[in-house]
Amino acid sequence: MGVKRRMTREAAYKVLRDGGQRHDRNIAADQPGSKEKLFAPKLLATYEAACRRKRDYIKEAVEAEQRLDRLVEALRLIMSDKRFRLLLVSEGLATMPKRLAQRLQGTTFEPETAAHASEPLPSRNAGRQPVSGICPDVLDFLQDCPVKVKIFGLLRHVLPARQLEIARLMVAMERVTFTYAKILVAFTPRALLAEGFDPAMIANVSEDQLGAMTPELGRLGSEFLSAVERRGSVSLELLATSRYFDRLMDNSKVVRYLARNFPAQFEEFHSLSLRPPNEWIAIPIKRPT
């Protein structure tokens, strides 16, 4: 068995930039064994697993955002009661998280990272030329990841914007692997492929399969990256809001007041005070700075 070759950003720069045509040809041709095509069973199994994982993640993101919205609406309802606000002051509960206060005051905002999650990230390498066909932003983005050399050979088959998107997807999915990179390259929209490249060169997939699967994978990829971008901000805001709401529901005077004055909504208040079984942990996607 051969030794697996992995590279840091610095090593990648050295090979791609300083190695001359010999290294350029070697990487473009990939490494031993990498010329094998992905055939239908493995390709479809990996494709379906990736789609399933993205759907699950997106579903969790939506559920967390919906829970945050429910908490905010419940608090907005009870905070409209002047006597309840006076009760909070007397019980030392008038101080709340800043973002929650902004929401209750009607301030609307979107997390900065989420606003343009599906758009290309701003480049800190503007004006720099590709390094042997690889976008400099990609090398910077993958600087903390052990990357197989032959992945760079695959990335040359797509345009720079798609190279960076593939890098983001691999990192977010925790799958910086040659097989996953090959699938993402194979299911790249034609407009983002390098001139002269045919996906059939790396994957045994028909035109009909490409036409059916590429849009779905692209849509899920965009939604997934958007959910990853929002995750950190929403997680922290949900945690802070939930803890404040739990403090209210742990106070006997507050609970009695709500039960007496908001009987129709009290069951909803009680359910919101129960922490969901799967608490989100904030792990936002790494972005070039």
N, C-alpha and C positions, 0 to 999 in steps of 0.2 A: 504493500500500500504506500502511496506517495505521501509526502508531507504536505499538509494543507498550507497554502501561502496566503497570509493576510497582511494588510498594509495599513499603516497610519497615514494621516494626511501628508506628513512630511515625506514619508517614503514614496507616496503616490506622486507628489510633485517631482521628486528626484527622478523616478522612473519615467514619468510622462514628459518632463521638460528637458532633462539632461541626458537621457539615455540615447538620443539620436534615433535614426530610422530603425535600427535593429530592435530596440525595445518597442518602438511604435508598432512594428510589424507583429512582434510576438503578442502584444496585448490585444491588438486588433483581431488576431487570429484566435484569441483566448488561450486557454491552457489545455494540456492533455485531458481528453475525455469531455471537454466542454462543447465539442462540436456535435455531440449527440442531440438529436431533436427531442423535444418533449412530445410524447405520444399521448393519445386521447385519455387513457385511464388516469395516468398521473396528472396530466394537465387539468382534466375536469375535476378530479378530487381536490387538487390544490386551489383551483378557482372557486369551487363551491365552499371550501373551508374558509377562504379569505372573505368571500361575500357574507357568509354566515356570521363571522366574527365582526365584520363591519356593521351588519344590521343589528346585532346584539348591543354593540357599543352605542350606536346611534339611538337605539331604543332607551338605553339607560340615560343617555344625555337628555332626551326629551322628557323622560319621567322625572328627572331631577329638576329640570326647568319648570315643569308643571307643578311640582311640589312647592318650589319657591314661590310661584305665582299664587298658589292657594294660601300659603302662609301670609303673603303680603296682603291679599284681599281680605283675609280674616282679620288681620291687624288693622287694616284701614277701616273696616266696619266698626270695630270696638273703639278705635281711637277717635271716631267721630262723636263719641259720647263724652260730654264735658265732665260729668260726674266720675266717669271711669278714669279720665286723665288725672283728676284730683286724687283719686284712690291710688293711682300709680305713684304720684308724688309722695303721698303719706307713707307708702310702703317701700320707698326707695327704689322704685322700678321705672322711673321716668327716663333714665338714660338708656339709649338703645344704640345699636351699631349705626355708623354714619351712613352706609349705603342703604340700610333699611329706612332711615329717616328721610333720605332723598327720595326713595320710592314712594313713601307715604305722602310726601309733599308734592308728588306728581312729576318729579324730575325724571325724565326718560334718558336713558343712556344705553349704549351697547359696549361690551368689552372691546377695548381697542384691538385685541388680537382677533376677535370674531368678525369685526366689521368687514374685513376684506379677506376672509380666510381662504376663499376659493380663487383669489386673485394672486398673481405672482408676487412673491415677497420682494421688498425693496432690496436692491443689490448694493453691497458695499464694494463691489468690484467693477463698478461702472467704468467702461473704457478699456478694461483688461481683456485681452484676447483669450480664447479657449486654449487650454493646455493640451495639445495633441487631441483636440476634439472634445475635451471635457470642460464643461462650464466651471470657472473658478469658484463660483458659489457652491457648487456641489462638493468640491474638495474641502471647502471651509465647513460646510454643513456636516460632512462625515468625519470631521477631524477627530472626534472622540470614539469613533466606531472602528473595530477591526474589520476591514473590507477585503474580500478576496480580489486579487488583481484582475481576474477575468470579468468581474462586474463592470469595470471601466470599459472593457471591450464591448460589452452589451450597450452601455449608455451612449456610445458613439453612434448607435443606430437611430437615435431620436434627437430632436432639436433641444437646445439648452433649457427652454421652459419646461419641457417634459422631463428632462434629466433631473431637474430640481424637484419636480413633483414626485417622481419615482423615489428619489432619495428621502423625501419627507414621508412618503407612505411606508417605505421599508423601516425607517426609524420608529414611526408611530406604531407600526404593527409589531415591532421588535423582531423583524424578519429581514435582516440585512444579509440575505442569502442569494446565491446565484440562481437557484430555481425560481424564487419569487421574483427576482429582477427580470428573469427571462420571460415570465408570464406577463409582467407589467409592460415589457417592451413589445411582446407579441400582440397584446391587446391595446396598443396605442392607436389612436385615430390616425388615419392616413395623412392628414394635414400636418401631423407632428412627427412624422417619420423622416429620417434622413433620405436624401435623394438616392434612388437606386436600391433601397432596402426593401425586402419582401419578408413579412412575418413568417411565411412558410419556410424560410431558411433556418429558423430556430424552433419552430413548433409545427407539429403535424396537425394542422387545423385548416378546415375548409373555409372558403369565402363566406358561405352561409353561416358557419359558426362564428366567424369573426364579426359579421354583420349583426348577429343576434347578441353576442356576449360583450362586445366592446362598449356599447353605450351603457349597459347596465353596470359594468365594472367602473366606468368613468363616473357615472352618477353617484354610485356608492362611495367612490374614492373622494369626491368633492365633499359629500355630506359628512363622511368620516373625518376628514381633515378639519372641517368646520367645527365638528363636535369636539375634536381634540383641542382646537384653539380656544374654545369656550370653557373647557373643562376646569381649568385652574380658577378662573374668576367665579364661575357659577358654584363650584365646590365650596370655596371659602365663604361666599355670600350666603349659601344655603346653610352651612354650618353655623355661622354667626346668627342668622335669623332663627334657626331651629333652637339654638341654645337660649336665645332671648325669650322665645315663645314658651319653651319648657320652664323657664324661670317664672313666667306668669302663671302657668298651669300648676306649678308646685306651691303657689301661694293660696292658702285656704280662703282668704278674704276675696281675692280676685276670682277664684272659682265659684264661690257663692254668688258674687255679683253677676258673673256671666250666666250662671244657671238661672238666676232670677230674672235678669233683664234681656237675655238673648236665648230663650229656651229653644227656639227653632234652629239655632245655629250651634247649640252647645255640643251636640254629638260630633259635629264637624270639628269643633275646637279640640275635643278630646282625641279624635283620631289623628289630628295633626301633631298632637303632643307625643304620639308614639313614634319613636325613631324607626325608620325603615330598616329591614334586615341587612341590606347591602349599602354601607356608607361609602360615598365616593371619596377617593384619595386624589388630591390634585397632582397630576403629573402633566403639565402643559408641554406641548411639542416644542422642541428646541428651534429657535429662529436665529438666522444670522443677524448680527448686530453691527 
